[in-house]
């Protein structure tokens, strides 16, 4: 964003090679166009097709050069990413408030891309920050394993974050990011690891109550599978909610144009505007939400977990879960194409169904599945892009028993809709 600002040509784009929050052997390739955010589906499909062509043809056509020649080429230039980024942080976070409070901060980079950033951030801004893990290992063997015994550098997983959770009483606030540092995990003394939806709600409440230079018409961005607590917080703040399909690419236009103040995903990805209301980043940034947790603690005198508990007194205390169910490729394709008319239920867990969505309210784009909403609960079902499963997201403001009822009914509703869709396809 800094490099391209004011340029009409010679714009920069970017490539990230990372396992992100996945097992180390599941490395990924990300491409960011000049707008700085994730590439859209058309672009990523082109890259996938081209890469597979190269693989099928034994890499014929791939041009190579020696590294020593590449770095001496006239087209190769060095750019100081680290100090440019670190020096600009005070434009998005109140670093002086964190410094002056002298609160104790802990960070675990999880062996990722921020490993050299955190010491520079601490030194430049005089923070009382301890890096609890300086390990860098491509096998990530230093990680505590996830729920299924696999290694995942997932800062929203209590299994992967077990080490930092165990240190929570040593710090006023602690945090971590995944390997490419675009997701965050926040650990507080009183609440331990905050569920992403809880922290997003606390961020929104704090930012829109304290960023005085943000315009009054700046909106809040959320995905259709994020908590409805965000809806209620927005209502209390009298801020417009902009709800989009799953994927951060749907927030790019709003962040770039400055009409989205905050954008967040239930999977612990977020970004927000500079303190003056200008664009900061159009992709997820794991560092700024970590530092925002420190700003909240320093300025509010309460950590984000305490802020969220206060919000539940005003807006209810929801329970939220995601579960997976097996699905064939044909069922996944059918789920993507469901329409509201395919859902024949009028009640969800004893409450009247208020809405059935297959398109996002914010921009009208297809959500690639279905969302069924009642007054105090909802579920959404969408196919996985990488596994032979579909995902059910569910939330209740009436407790765990009500949530379980929603989940059971969701599976039945989706299964029946898929059976009807298969029969209709066979008859045609």
Secondary structure, 3 states (H helix, E strand, C coil): CCCCCCCCCCCCCEEEEECCCCCCCCCEEEEECCCCCECCHHHHHHHHHHHHHHHHCCCCCCCCCCHHHHHHCCCCCCCCHHHHHHHHHHHCCCHHHHHHHCCCEEEECCCCCCCCHHHHHHHHHCCCEEEEECCCCCCCCCCCCCCCCCCCCCCCCCCCCHHHHHCHHHCCEEEEECCCCCCEEEEECCCEECCHHHHHHHHHHHHHHHCCCCCCCCEEEEECCCCCHHHHHHHHHCCCEEEECCCHHHHHHHHHHCCEEEEEECCCEEEECCCCCCCCCCCCCHHHHHHHHHHHHHHHCCCHHHHHHHHHHHHCCCEEEEEEEECCHHHHHHHHCCCHHHCCCCEECCEECCEEEEECCCCCCEEEEEEEECCCEEEEEEECCCCCEEEEEEEECCCHHHHHHHHHHHHHHHHHHHHHHHHHHHHC
